[in-house]
Amino acid sequence: MNTDRIDDALRPFSAAEMRALGKVAVLMGGDSAEREISLLSGAGVLRALQSEGVEAYAFDPAQRPLGDLAAQGFSRCFIALHGRRGEDGTVQGALEMLRIPYTGSGVLASALAMDKVMTKRIWRTHGLPLPAEVVLGALAHDPEHTRTVPDVLGLPLIVKPAREGSSIGVTRVSGYSEMHSAVAAAARHDADVLCEECIEGDEVTCAVLGEGESAHALPVVRIVPPAAGGYDYENKYFTDVTTYVVPQALPPDEEVEVQRLAVAAYRALGCRGWGRADLMIRGRDRQPFLLEMNTSPGMTSHSLVPMAARAAGIGYEQLCLHLLAQATLDR
């Protein structure tokens, strides 16, 4: 962890810098399957920015046209949207057209990171470690195709939609008889279904701040879910039965390697501002595997980026201000 870069996030803002932030829209809600979580994230960000003296307002794209942002004089946007039409390059493209700077990754990086299949293709060209996978397109959801997947990946395996988050539509499959229903559950959210080798071991996540060569990792968070339910939607956001270990989530050499992989994955996709890489560390040999990159991570009371930031000495309000100050447009 680069302490000079962490110090930049801790640096107090001058009065001139605060004025330069201008009128800020916190984009929250939207119409994706993650609307409920986005409203929680956005409410937290809004409170934090207002408490620091930022002229910030809530803005729900599901209830108002994005053109209102320009008409009402907003000078930048904090994107607290999750999922489709918020994290996939769609709203980023609209803000590019409006020429209103926004937090997080640009159009292409957002679109790539949202698509787990495309993400893995890019990471594979960079030699990054990934679980084996089988992709089932829209015409391959029938039992004839689905029952052959465990022959390739073994059991157990993971089935998920290619373009969703927050564990929506994700199923752990332990037997052949479960495959068709798992694929059907994922296909309700996306025509493309990703089936992955199940990596048994420690689940970890690593937040990254910055862009390009300046990108740097925050402390790793190890996630210890309950035996019942695992790290599902409810246990991610609405219960207190999951344990989070940070700092010193891992032995020092493992922590450094996970941070290295998270930054490499982030740079490979061309991310900027912030992001969060999710990984699994295989128990039998401690090999880490990348799973996905989140370019608009959660900012709720249970969220992992604020947790990692606190472990680095960065408070929630400081984090929000730092991210907002980095708002920009594609160049």
Secondary structure as the mmCIF struct_conf table of DSSP 4:
data_model
#
loop_
_struct_conf.conf_type_id
_struct_conf.id
_struct_conf.beg_label_comp_id
_struct_conf.beg_label_asym_id
_struct_conf.beg_label_seq_id
_struct_conf.end_label_comp_id
_struct_conf.end_label_asym_id
_struct_conf.end_label_seq_id
HELX_RH_AL_P HELX_RH_AL_P1 THR A 3 LEU A 10
BEND BEND1 ARG A 11 ARG A 11
HELX_LH_PP_P HELX_LH_PP_P1 PRO A 12 SER A 14
HELX_RH_AL_P HELX_RH_AL_P2 ALA A 15 LEU A 21
STRN STRN1 LYS A 23 LEU A 27
BEND BEND2 ASP A 31 SER A 32
TURN_TY1_P TURN_TY1_P1 ALA A 33 GLU A 34
HELX_RH_AL_P HELX_RH_AL_P3 ARG A 35 SER A 51
TURN_TY1_P TURN_TY1_P2 GLU A 52 GLY A 53
STRN STRN2 GLU A 55 PHE A 59
TURN_TY1_P TURN_TY1_P3 PRO A 61 GLN A 63
BEND BEND3 ARG A 64 ARG A 64
TURN_TY1_P TURN_TY1_P4 LEU A 66 LEU A 66
HELX_RH_AL_P HELX_RH_AL_P4 GLY A 67 ALA A 71
TURN_TY1_P TURN_TY1_P5 GLN A 72 GLY A 73
STRN STRN3 ARG A 76 ILE A 79
BEND BEND4 GLY A 83 GLY A 83
TURN_TY1_P TURN_TY1_P6 ARG A 84 GLY A 86
BEND BEND5 GLU A 87 GLY A 89
HELX_RH_AL_P HELX_RH_AL_P5 THR A 90 LEU A 98
TURN_TY1_P TURN_TY1_P7 ARG A 99 ARG A 99
STRN STRN4 TYR A 102 TYR A 102
BEND BEND6 THR A 103 GLY A 104
HELX_RH_AL_P HELX_RH_AL_P6 VAL A 107 MET A 114
HELX_RH_AL_P HELX_RH_AL_P7 LYS A 116 THR A 125
TURN_TY1_P TURN_TY1_P8 HIS A 126 GLY A 127
STRN STRN5 GLU A 133 LEU A 136
TURN_TY1_P TURN_TY1_P9 ALA A 138 LEU A 139
BEND BEND7 ASP A 142 ASP A 142
HELX_RH_AL_P HELX_RH_AL_P8 PRO A 143 THR A 146
TURN_TY1_P TURN_TY1_P10 ARG A 147 THR A 148
HELX_RH_AL_P HELX_RH_AL_P9 VAL A 149 LEU A 153
BEND BEND8 LEU A 155 PRO A 156
STRN STRN6 LEU A 157 PRO A 161
TURN_TY1_P TURN_TY1_P11 ALA A 162 ARG A 163
TURN_TY1_P TURN_TY1_P12 SER A 166 GLY A 169
STRN STRN7 THR A 171 VAL A 173
BEND BEND9 GLY A 175 GLY A 175
HELX_RH_3T_P HELX_RH_3T_P1 TYR A 176 GLU A 178
HELX_RH_AL_P HELX_RH_AL_P10 MET A 179 ALA A 187
TURN_TY1_P TURN_TY1_P13 ARG A 188 HIS A 189
BEND BEND10 ALA A 191 ASP A 192
STRN STRN8 VAL A 193 GLU A 197
HELX_LH_PP_P HELX_LH_PP_P2 CYS A 198 GLU A 200
STRN STRN9 GLY A 201 GLU A 211
HELX_RH_3T_P HELX_RH_3T_P2 GLY A 212 SER A 214
STRN STRN10 HIS A 216 ALA A 217
HELX_LH_PP_P HELX_LH_PP_P3 LEU A 218 VAL A 220
STRN STRN11 VAL A 221 VAL A 224
TURN_TY1_P TURN_TY1_P14 ALA A 227 GLY A 229
BEND BEND11 TYR A 231 TYR A 231
HELX_RH_AL_P HELX_RH_AL_P11 TYR A 233 TYR A 237
TURN_TY1_P TURN_TY1_P15 PHE A 238 PHE A 238
BEND BEND12 ASP A 240 ASP A 240
STRN STRN12 THR A 243 VAL A 245
BEND BEND13 PRO A 247 GLN A 248
BEND BEND14 LEU A 250 LEU A 250
HELX_RH_AL_P HELX_RH_AL_P12 PRO A 252 LEU A 269
TURN_TY1_P TURN_TY1_P16 GLY A 270 GLY A 270
STRN STRN13 ARG A 272 ARG A 282
TURN_TY1_P TURN_TY1_P17 GLY A 283 ASP A 285
STRN STRN14 PRO A 288 ASN A 294
BEND BEND15 THR A 295 SER A 296
BEND BEND16 THR A 300 THR A 300
TURN_TY1_P TURN_TY1_P18 SER A 301 HIS A 302
HELX_RH_AL_P HELX_RH_AL_P13 LEU A 304 ALA A 311
TURN_TY1_P TURN_TY1_P19 ALA A 312 GLY A 313
HELX_RH_AL_P HELX_RH_AL_P14 TYR A 316 ALA A 325
TURN_TY1_P TURN_TY1_P20 GLN A 326 GLN A 326
STRN STRN15 THR A 328 THR A 328
#
